[in-house]
Structures are given as structure tokens and as C-alpha cells.
């Protein structure tokens, strides 16, 4: 049995993802690397000789998790590695795939990079979320992209008050509020009109959704801040969503507290591509006319024109 082990997670609802998983398993096995799959995906993938494991136990002691699908699949895999810290390597089989490191056409080369251990690992900031009511904790959860407080009834606006570091900021009648990480700035927060934040920037975003207020601009706050959103009494029911996966009902009077997460998510990187290039590629941004940085001609050294260097003149 190989000492090296890789967990393969796939969006088994997509035929292409299943075929890709089978290819990855075959190539890893040929390289002498043990392959794991999730108990709930094993039947769909249908490969013999793999190690079938349940839930979070599948990621324990694995070298890397190869995720085949879109950003939603990678967010699901992040749940599995929450305690183990196993790095995630995403192969985009979806649409934009901002969290993915490779595209479907690079699948074979990506497996080779894993076999050869030619990848780097970076940490992405998360957020921890606590929900309270009347001082009692109703629940705790976390997010890699965002926590969103949203109205649960379409007919009426949600009434909330926002607080930063223990001080009230503003009331909003709105559809909701998104509290996001830099990684999540290109996800729901972006759709709600928030800024794009480079991943290496340490900050949290607060983005009201369709707020009826003169002051409803997106906010960028310190990573050390405590952001709180309180659902006012008399307002319709609300719901908390974290990464579009974990949910909790918020009755009137509920208070959602968001702070920097204690545990980051680790992503495997194959290419040290600047985030600017990733933005251009993923969003198809027009860059026609760019000529690059203007380079100044090199200045001659003092000795090239016959002048002695400073401090050596007679």
C-alpha cells in the first residue's frame, strides 16, 4: 500500500466530472498513489481498488484533495478538510470557477503535478459566525466565501441594524446583508455590488443587498473587527446562509456575529499567476490597447561618461 494518498471529490451529477474522476484515479493508481473517494460518490464513480471512506474521515492524512467540478463542489470539499487542513486542488468543470486552480483541458498535466509534488499551498482567510438571541447562542458555523443574512419572505423587506466593533452603524431596510472574505469578494458580494479584493488582503466586507437607505455603500473593515447584524423585532423572518450550503433560521431579535475565522482553508496552487490575470481570464475583461509598463532607458553609470563615482573625485 502506498504511503501517499489522494482524495478525489467530484460533482457526480455531471457525467463529465465522473469521467474526469475515473481518469484521475487511473493515472494516480498507475503512479503508485493510493486513491480515496467519498462513500456517497463511490457507486457513481465506479472504480475498483479505491479506498472508500465516509465524511470528514476521508480527508484525514491525505496529501491533497483533488476537486472536480465548480466552486460549489470545492466549497463542499472545504467542509471535509475543515479539521484536517488538507489542501484543496480544484479542477474547474463548471462556469467561472474562481477557486479552481486548473481547467478541464489541463487534467492530465494536473495529475502529473500532484504525482511529482510540484505545487504550492496558500492559506485563505475564513470567517467564524455566531448566532445569538437574548444572549443565548443559537448556533455557530463558518464560511470561506461569505455569510449572508437574507429575508425569508419575498413580500417584505428585512429590517436590520449593523454594528462594527460594538458601535451601531446604520439601520437598513433591505433584501439582506453579505459579510464576505477577500476570497468571497468575487462571489455573492460581487453580485451585490461589492468591491473585488485581492486574496492576500486581510479584510472583511459588509455589503447590503438592495438597501433602501442613503448610506448603503459596501464596507471594507479590519480583519480584527467584529461585525454584527441584528434582525429587528417586528421584521419578517430571516435566514442565514454560509457559502450557500449551511443555513440557520433567524427569528426577529436574532443577532449574527461575524469575525475572522480561527482556521484558514488551504488551497494547492500550480501556477503563481497574478490575481489580476485571473480576473481578466475568468471575467473575460477587455485589455485591448494595453502596451505594458513603459520602461525607462538605463542611466549610464558615473564611470561610463568619464565622471568619477561620488566620493572619489579629486
Secondary structure by P-SEA (a helix, b strand, c coil): cccbbbbbbcccccaaaaaaaaaaaaaaaaacbbbbbccccccccccccbbbbccccccccccbbbbcccaaaaaaaaaaacccccbbbbbccccccccccccccaaaaaaaaaaaccbbbbbbbbbbbbbbcccccccccccccccccccccccbbbbbcccccccccccccccbbbbbccccccccccccbbbbbcccccbbbbbbcccccccccbbbbbccbbbbbbbcccccbbbbbccccbbbbbcccbbbbbccccbbbbbbbcccccaaaaaaaaaccccccccccccccccccccccccccccccc
